[in-house]
Amino acid sequence: MKFILINPPSMGRYWKPATPHVGLGYLSETLLTNRHQVEIADMRLGMRLGELVANIKKFRPDYIGITAASLEYQKVYNDIANLKNIFTIPVVMGGPHASVVKEQVLQYSKTDLVVVGEGERTILEIAKRIPYRKINGLIWRDRRGTIITNPPREGIRTLDELPFPKYQKFQLGKYLEHKIAIVAERGCPYDCTYCASRLILGRGFRFRNPLKIVEEIKYWYQRGYREFGFNDDEFTGYRQWAENICDLIVKENIKASFELRTGIRVDKTDASLLTKMKSAGFFFFAFGAESSDANVLKLARKGITALQIKRAVRVVNTLGLESSGFFMIGLPGDTLKKFRKTLAFAKSLKLSEVRFYNAVPYPGTDFYRWILQYGRLLYPPEIYLNTYDRLQRNPVFETKEFPAEERQIAYDLGEQFFTERLLVKTLGGSLTKPLILLCRNNILRHLLLKIGFRFTVPVRKLQKFRRTRSGGWFLV
């Protein structure tokens, strides 16, 4: 059968995607390995709806598959409506949004089928023409228009059964970076209130065999790739497994750079493990810190302490590696006073990069239910999820202890420090002082960041050059 798989045109800050979509990579490889035909339409690369329509007319697929995140989901619904006005081809939606809201996709869009959870086996059964009623993990409409929710599909226990993405139908030369994203495990055993990961991929870790992971790295290494990012919820969650991967990379004499930008836990790192990871080529470690306040961390069910955050960052810095910290503004129990302490804490860590985000409550999470009970939504989900690009500075909810105007103050302070770290990392401390002073103005800072994100490639090349010259980072 023939499938066209679509990644909708949502890019956030960046004008162009850094790497191909891993999820669509797995789906396309699964279909191609089983002798089905696939075309990829990554609309983030600048494809307009008219071009997509032309491609569909030329390819004449049996199914149109589309992935969607919850942010800006309405744009995807609109594109589906436009396609359904032209074609009678069934539309299948998968991805994070579909897995969280499930039947609502069919209630509020012209989608025909919804894939919940991991999609590789489900889409393969669709391709085999198995009757919809017999496919677990599928939500669909019968001939009368009734929405039918089939039993859930169990998570794939043996991930090594899946072929890794070779991106055969992707336009690899058009992405922002010459880098490949690797998914080494799926699932998460932790219970953070704000995270929807376990709603999508389930509880617990499911690991790929280190031999298979390094086989994938070698495949791309032999094709000239030297930069890789692990897009995992918790790469260091199982120590022996992580060490085995590092040992194999060293054994295979793979001279490459590896990043952990999605955030790892501070309580799952130490000097011994990070030293081994450094020897394998890992140079960037992002930590999900969220806050320095003990009660905020407790209410978020994060399960870490400020001392653990400090120790983890200190080890990374001591080894001459790059560190990044993610912090959230407005989690349960947070106040402006507590945020100022968190900001001071973040400044004391000597991070290479830092990010501060207004907390966004995703429907289906415990965090969302907490807000309905103890706070006040300033916008309904259908508004803030679809206008987040314009609401980043403006919180989408407030509490009596942390009203909206104070959250804006906190965001501006955090964004100011983020810009300072970015400038220091790119240009060096002595060259950035005039720019840092300019960035204290919200309007000028926003303009500078907007321009800077348009030049992501040269900026990252400059950062890489400075890192290579110095042999590591030292932040003033």
Secondary structure, DSSP 8 states (H G I E B T S, - for coil): -EEEEEE-S--TT-SS-SS--HHHHHHHHHHHHTT-EEEEEEGGGS--HHHHHHHHHHH--SEEEEE--STTHHHHHHHHHHHHTT--S-EEEESHHHHHHTHHHHHHS--SEEE-S--HHHHHHHHTT--GGG-TTEEEE-TT--EEE-------S-GGGS-----TTS-GGGSSSS-EEE--EE-B----TT--HHHHH-BS-EE--HHHHHHHHHHHHTTT--EEEE--S-TTSSHHHHHHHHHHHHHTT---EEEEEEEE-GGG--HHHHHHHHHHTEEEEEEEEE-S-HHHHHHTT----HHHHHHHHHHHHHTT-EEEEEEEES-TT--HHHHHHHHHHHHHTT-SEEEEEE----TTSHHHHHHHHHSEESS-HHHHTTSHHHHSSS-SEE-SSS-HHHHHHHHHHHHHHHHHHHHHHHH-HHHHHHHHHHTTSHHHHHHHHHHHHHTHHHHHHHHHHHHHHHTS----
